[in-house]
């Protein structure tokens, strides 16, 4: 796989500038992002959502809800 092919695969794999929270791609709360750089070429291959404390709070709330609902199955 060439670095160009790798870069294309990475772009297809990642949702640009979004976070994967509870199985869904969602925009970062603050909307910030940063470049993902291929260390072999120095080429920017994508932009990645920058997770803030607010995003962590959202993820923690969703995770708590999911854990609570699955923990009570069969009780």
N, C-alpha and C positions, 0 to 999 in steps of 0.2 A: 504494500500500500504506500503510495507516495504521500508526501505531506499535503499536497493539494487534495487528494482523495480523502485523506484523514480530516482535513478541514471541512470538506463538504459533508462528510458523515456526521461530524460534530454539529454542524449547523442544522442538519435534518433531525438530529436526536434531541437537541435542546429547543424548547420554546423560547424564542428571543425575548429577553428581558422579563421573564416571568419566573415565579417560584412554584415548586411542586409542593402543595399543601393538601394533605388528606386525599391524595390521588387526583387532584385537579391542578391545572396550571393557572395561576392567578397573578395579577400584576402586584408588584411591591407596593406597600401602603404609601411610601414616600415617593415612589416613582424613580428612585435613583438606580443607576447601573454603572458597570465598569467593564473595560475591555478584557476579554480572555485572549491571552497571547500564546501562540505556539512557541515553546522555548527553543525548538530546533531551528526555526526560521525567523523568529521575531515578528511574524505576521499576526495581525489581529484576526482571529477566526470566528469570534462571536462577541456579543455583548451579554453580560450576565446581570440579572437583577441583584441589587444590593439589599440584603436583608437588614432590616432595622429592628430595634426593640419592639416596635409595634407589630411587625411581622411575626416575631417570636411569640408575642402575646396571642395573636390570632391562631397560630399553629398550636399553641398550648391549649387554648380553649377548645379547638376542634378535636384535638387528640383526647382531651379529658372527656368530651361528649361521646366520642367513639368508644373509648375504653369503658365508660360507664354503661353504655347500651349493650356492648357485647359481654360484659362481665355478668349482666343480669339474665342472659339467655339461659333458659332451663331452670330458673329458680322459682 
